Amino acid sequence: MRKYQDGKNILKKDAVGLSFVKKKLKQEIDRDIEECLKKQQKEIDQIVDDLYHIVKSKFKSIPDFQIFVLKNIELKSVS
């Protein structure tokens, strides 16, 4: 939930820059931002749940999954 709050704070700061916008329109923008953030958070939560279930069904334990990740990770440096 922390990410949701961070996103909300960032967007609120951006909305303050819209001080020239009428109060009613600003309230609509705030409502739209809130709805968008809630929708995004639900989508993120669903992806996390889906990944959890996929990992749980494919691997016997968390250490098995960790070993799989370590064996298959590729690190590339940008120069």
C-alpha positions as CSV (number, residue, x, y, z in Angstrom):
1,M,0.0,0.0,0.0
2,R,3.0,2.3,0.4
3,K,3.5,2.6,-3.4
4,Y,-0.1,3.7,-3.7
5,Q,0.4,6.4,-1.2
6,D,3.7,7.5,-2.8
7,G,2.0,7.7,-6.2
8,K,-0.9,9.7,-4.7
9,N,1.5,12.2,-3.1
10,I,3.4,12.7,-6.3
11,L,0.2,13.3,-8.3
12,K,-1.1,15.6,-5.6
13,K,2.1,17.7,-5.9
14,D,1.5,17.8,-9.7
15,A,-2.1,18.8,-9.1
16,V,-1.0,21.8,-7.0
17,G,0.7,23.1,-10.1
18,L,-2.8,23.3,-11.6
19,S,-3.8,26.1,-9.2
20,F,-5.2,28.1,-12.1
21,V,-7.9,25.4,-12.7
22,K,-11.3,26.0,-11.3
23,K,-12.1,24.3,-8.0
24,K,-14.8,22.1,-9.5
25,L,-12.5,20.9,-12.2
26,K,-9.7,20.3,-9.7
27,Q,-12.0,18.2,-7.6
28,E,-12.8,16.1,-10.7
29,I,-9.1,15.7,-11.5
30,D,-8.5,14.6,-7.9
31,R,-11.3,12.1,-8.1
32,D,-9.9,10.7,-11.4
33,I,-6.5,10.4,-9.9
34,E,-7.8,8.6,-6.9
35,E,-9.8,6.2,-9.1
36,C,-6.8,5.5,-11.4
37,L,-4.5,4.8,-8.4
38,K,-7.1,2.4,-6.9
39,K,-7.4,0.6,-10.2
40,Q,-3.7,0.4,-10.7
41,Q,-3.2,-1.0,-7.2
42,K,-5.9,-3.7,-7.8
43,E,-4.1,-4.7,-11.0
44,I,-0.7,-4.8,-9.3
45,D,-2.2,-6.9,-6.4
46,Q,-3.7,-9.3,-9.0
47,I,-0.4,-9.7,-10.8
48,V,1.4,-10.4,-7.5
49,D,-1.3,-13.0,-6.6
50,D,-1.0,-14.6,-10.0
51,L,2.8,-14.8,-9.8
52,Y,2.6,-16.3,-6.4
53,H,0.2,-19.0,-7.5
54,I,2.3,-19.8,-10.6
55,V,5.5,-20.0,-8.6
56,K,3.8,-22.1,-6.0
57,S,2.5,-24.6,-8.6
58,K,5.8,-24.8,-10.5
59,F,8.3,-25.1,-7.6
60,K,8.4,-27.3,-4.5
61,S,9.6,-24.6,-2.2
62,I,10.8,-21.0,-2.1
63,P,14.5,-22.0,-2.1
64,D,13.9,-24.0,-5.3
65,F,12.5,-20.9,-6.9
66,Q,15.4,-18.8,-5.6
67,I,17.9,-21.2,-7.1
68,F,16.0,-21.1,-10.4
69,V,16.2,-17.3,-10.4
70,L,19.9,-17.3,-9.5
71,K,20.7,-19.8,-12.2
72,N,18.8,-17.9,-14.9
73,I,19.5,-14.3,-14.1
74,E,21.6,-12.3,-16.5
75,L,23.3,-9.1,-15.4
76,K,24.3,-6.7,-18.1
77,S,26.2,-3.5,-17.4
78,V,25.6,-0.3,-19.3
79,S,28.7,1.6,-20.2
